[in-house]
Amino acid sequence: MKFFRSRALWFTIYGIIITILFLYLLFPGHLLKSRLESAASLAGFNLKSSSLHASFPLGIKLKNVTLENDSLASGPLFQGETLNVQYSWQNLLDKNTHLGLRGSAYNGSFKGSIAVPSLERFYPPARANLDFESIDLQKVRLIRNKLGREISGRAKGSLNYKTDAGGKIADGAVNISISAGSYPLVEPFLGIEKIDFEIGQIQAVFKDGSIVLEKVEIFGGRVNCLLAGEIIPADNFTQSRLNLRGTIEVAGKDKIKMQVNISGTLANPVFKYI
């Protein structure tokens, strides 16, 4: 008990608290934001945020964040209301720089972590793990521009992957659930111009340079769909090759159920019905 009554102890605690408060109150947010934006520009990125503040314990918090790549014409890589970046203790054990992430974007939220070769080479991450909740897909310009059409719905799920020495995704997995969504078709099918669905599920893995779709399920009032196969990515993602097969069920006076093979590209899929 005498230990807790020690004036030296409480003066030490008081000094630590005051030091932390001064560090946060006097944190040079504006200067660091400017330097961070300049460093991103040198790496070929355009980073903008309305403000930057210190975030407990060892991080920074940015507001109204936009990250773009000048070499990509697909729109912003990320747009978010907040982004909290934390320096991880794993940096003591690994050659990569580990950063914890959490924030809000597209009317939803996310949290996870990335490992980058260095703060000067932060894209693409060597490893990434991300969980997201209630993301409004209509607000994600990157998806709309990559696919060439707008998908609506609320998405939740997870993404994890690691890259090889060349920066290509070596392996990983993605699991996405979409509620109250809509997907416009490239051309009408049996009088249907878009697929409206109550729930959609996508499970995929990254393997040997391809995206293996283990399950794509869509359940709606008019159309139910079950697909599997693979996507072979191209540098221009809209030109990625498709190799999908499965069944489509269309409700109506006479229910129609048929086998379907989908080839072509994401921009111009080719449907073959059996």
C-alpha positions in Angstrom: 0.0 0.0 0.0 2.9 2.3 0.7 4.0 1.9 -2.9 0.7 3.4 -4.1 1.0 6.3 -1.7 4.4 7.2 -3.0 4.5 10.8 -4.3 7.3 9.9 -6.8 5.0 7.3 -8.4 2.1 9.7 -8.9 4.4 12.4 -10.1 5.8 9.9 -12.7 2.3 8.9 -13.8 1.3 12.6 -14.0 4.4 13.4 -16.1 3.6 10.5 -18.5 0.0 11.6 -18.9 0.9 15.3 -19.5 3.6 14.2 -22.0 1.1 12.1 -23.9 -1.5 14.9 -23.9 1.1 17.4 -25.2 2.2 15.0 -27.9 -1.4 14.6 -29.1 -2.3 18.3 -28.7 0.8 19.5 -30.5 0.9 16.8 -33.1 2.0 18.3 -36.4 -0.9 16.9 -38.4 -0.9 19.5 -41.1 2.8 19.1 -41.8 2.7 15.3 -41.7 -0.4 15.3 -44.1 1.6 17.5 -46.6 4.6 15.2 -46.4 2.4 12.1 -46.7 0.7 13.5 -49.8 4.1 14.4 -51.3 5.5 10.9 -50.7 2.4 9.3 -52.3 2.8 11.6 -55.3 6.5 10.5 -55.8 5.2 6.9 -55.8 2.7 7.7 -58.6 -0.4 8.1 -56.4 -2.6 11.0 -55.6 -3.6 11.1 -51.9 -5.9 13.7 -50.5 -7.5 14.1 -47.1 -9.2 17.0 -45.3 -7.3 16.5 -42.0 -4.8 14.3 -40.2 -4.6 13.7 -36.5 -2.7 11.4 -34.1 -4.5 8.2 -33.1 -3.9 6.2 -30.0 -1.7 4.3 -29.5 0.8 4.6 -32.4 -1.1 5.8 -35.4 -2.8 8.5 -37.5 -6.4 9.2 -38.4 -7.3 10.8 -41.7 -10.7 12.2 -42.7 -12.3 12.4 -46.2 -9.6 10.3 -47.8 -9.2 9.8 -51.6 -6.4 7.6 -53.1 -5.9 7.5 -56.8 -3.3 6.0 -59.2 -2.4 8.3 -62.1 -1.7 5.2 -64.3 -5.2 3.8 -63.8 -8.2 5.2 -65.6 -10.6 3.2 -63.4 -11.2 5.9 -60.8 -10.2 6.2 -57.2 -8.6 3.1 -55.5 -10.3 4.2 -52.3 -12.6 6.8 -51.0 -13.5 6.9 -47.3 -14.9 9.1 -44.6 -12.2 8.0 -42.1 -9.1 6.0 -42.2 -7.2 5.0 -39.1 -3.7 3.6 -39.6 -1.8 1.9 -36.8 1.9 0.9 -36.6 2.0 -2.8 -35.6 4.2 -4.5 -33.1 4.8 -7.2 -35.8 7.3 -4.8 -37.3 9.8 -6.0 -34.7 9.6 -9.5 -36.1 9.1 -9.2 -39.9 11.1 -7.5 -42.7 7.8 -6.1 -44.0 6.1 -3.1 -42.5 2.7 -4.1 -40.9 -0.1 -1.6 -40.6 -3.4 -2.0 -38.9 -6.4 -0.4 -40.7 -9.9 0.5 -39.8 -12.4 3.1 -40.9 -15.6 4.0 -42.6 -16.2 4.2 -46.4 -19.1 3.9 -48.9 -21.6 4.1 -46.0 -20.1 1.0 -44.4 -17.1 0.1 -42.3 -13.9 -2.0 -42.5 -11.0 -3.3 -40.5 -7.9 -5.3 -41.2 -4.2 -5.1 -41.8 -1.7 -4.9 -44.6 2.0 -5.7 -44.9 4.1 -3.6 -47.3 7.7 -3.9 -48.4 8.3 -0.4 -47.0 6.4 2.9 -46.4 7.9 4.1 -49.8 6.6 1.0 -51.5 3.1 0.5 -50.1 1.4 -0.7 -53.3 0.6 -3.4 -53.9 0.7 -4.8 -50.4 2.7 -8.0 -49.9 -0.2 -9.3 -47.7 -3.6 -8.0 -46.9 -6.5 -9.1 -44.6 -9.7 -7.1 -44.7 -13.2 -7.5 -43.2 -15.9 -5.2 -44.3 -19.6 -4.5 -43.4 -22.5 -2.8 -45.0 -20.6 -1.4 -48.1 -22.9 0.4 -50.5 -21.7 -1.1 -53.9 -23.3 1.8 -55.9 -20.8 4.2 -54.3 -17.7 2.1 -55.2 -16.6 3.8 -58.4 -13.7 1.3 -58.8 -16.1 -1.6 -59.2 -18.4 0.2 -61.6 -15.5 1.3 -63.8 -13.7 -2.1 -63.7 -16.8 -4.0 -64.7 -18.3 -1.4 -67.0 -21.6 -1.5 -65.3 -23.2 -0.6 -62.0 -23.9 -3.1 -59.3 -26.1 -2.2 -56.3 -26.6 -3.8 -53.0 -25.1 -3.9 -49.5 -21.9 -6.1 -49.2 -20.2 -7.7 -46.3 -17.4 -10.2 -46.2 -13.7 -10.8 -46.1 -10.7 -10.6 -48.4 -7.2 -12.0 -47.8 -4.2 -12.5 -50.1 -0.4 -12.4 -50.5 1.6 -11.5 -53.5 4.7 -12.9 -55.2 8.0 -11.1 -55.8 6.4 -9.5 -58.9 3.5 -8.0 -57.1 0.9 -10.5 -58.5 -1.5 -12.2 -56.2 -0.1 -15.6 -55.4 -2.9 -17.0 -53.2 -5.8 -15.9 -51.1 -9.6 -16.0 -50.8 -12.6 -13.8 -50.9 -16.0 -14.3 -49.4 -18.8 -11.8 -50.1 -22.5 -11.7 -49.2 -24.7 -9.1 -51.0 -28.2 -8.2 -49.9 -30.9 -6.3 -51.9 -28.8 -6.1 -55.0 -29.2 -5.6 -58.7 -27.0 -6.5 -61.7 -27.7 -5.1 -65.2 -27.2 -7.6 -68.0 -25.2 -6.7 -71.1 -28.1 -7.8 -73.3 -31.7 -8.8 -72.3 -32.3 -12.5 -71.4 -35.9 -13.7 -71.8 -37.1 -10.1 -71.5 -35.0 -9.5 -68.4 -32.7 -6.5 -68.6 -31.3 -6.8 -65.0 -31.2 -9.3 -62.3 -32.7 -8.1 -59.0 -31.9 -10.4 -56.0 -32.6 -10.6 -52.3 -29.3 -12.3 -51.5 -26.1 -13.1 -53.4 -23.1 -15.1 -52.3 -19.6 -15.2 -53.8 -16.8 -17.5 -52.7 -13.5 -17.5 -54.6 -9.8 -18.3 -54.2 -6.8 -16.9 -56.0 -4.8 -19.8 -57.6 -2.1 -20.0 -60.2 -2.8 -16.5 -61.5 -6.6 -17.1 -61.8 -9.6 -16.3 -59.8 -11.4 -19.6 -59.1 -15.0 -19.0 -58.4 -16.1 -21.9 -56.1 -19.6 -20.6 -55.7 -21.7 -17.8 -57.1 -25.3 -17.9 -55.9 -28.1 -15.4 -56.6 -31.6 -15.8 -55.3 -34.3 -13.3 -56.4 -38.0 -13.0 -57.1 -37.6 -13.8 -60.8 -34.2 -15.4 -61.2 -32.1 -17.9 -59.3 -28.6 -18.6 -60.4 -25.8 -21.0 -59.4 -22.4 -20.7 -61.1 -18.8 -21.9 -60.7 -15.6 -21.6 -62.8 -12.8 -19.2 -63.2 -11.8 -15.8 -64.3 -8.4 -15.3 -65.9 -7.4 -11.7 -65.1 -6.1 -9.3 -67.8 -4.2 -6.1 -67.3 -7.4 -4.3 -68.3 -9.7 -6.1 -65.9 -12.8 -5.7 -68.1 -11.0 -7.9 -70.6 -10.5 -10.8 -68.2 -11.5 -14.1 -69.7 -14.5 -16.0 -68.3 -15.0 -19.7 -68.0 -18.2 -20.3 -66.0 -20.9 -22.9 -65.9 -24.0 -23.6 -63.9 -27.8 -23.3 -63.9 -30.2 -20.5 -64.2 -33.8 -20.7 -63.1 -36.4 -18.2 -64.3 -39.7 -17.9 -62.5 -43.0 -17.3 -64.3 -46.1 -19.0 -65.6 -43.9 -21.9 -66.8 -40.7 -22.1 -64.7 -37.6 -22.4 -66.9 -34.5 -24.1 -65.7 -31.5 -24.4 -68.0 -27.8 -25.1 -68.0 -25.5 -22.2 -69.0 -21.9 -21.8 -70.0 -20.4 -18.3 -69.9 -17.3 -17.4 -71.9 -16.0 -14.2 -73.4 -14.8 -11.3 -71.2 -16.2 -9.4 -68.2 -17.0 -6.5 -70.6 -18.6 -8.8 -73.2 -19.7 -12.2 -71.7 -21.0 -14.8 -74.1 -23.9 -17.0 -72.9 -24.5 -20.5 -74.2 -27.7 -22.1 -73.0 -28.3 -25.9 -73.0 
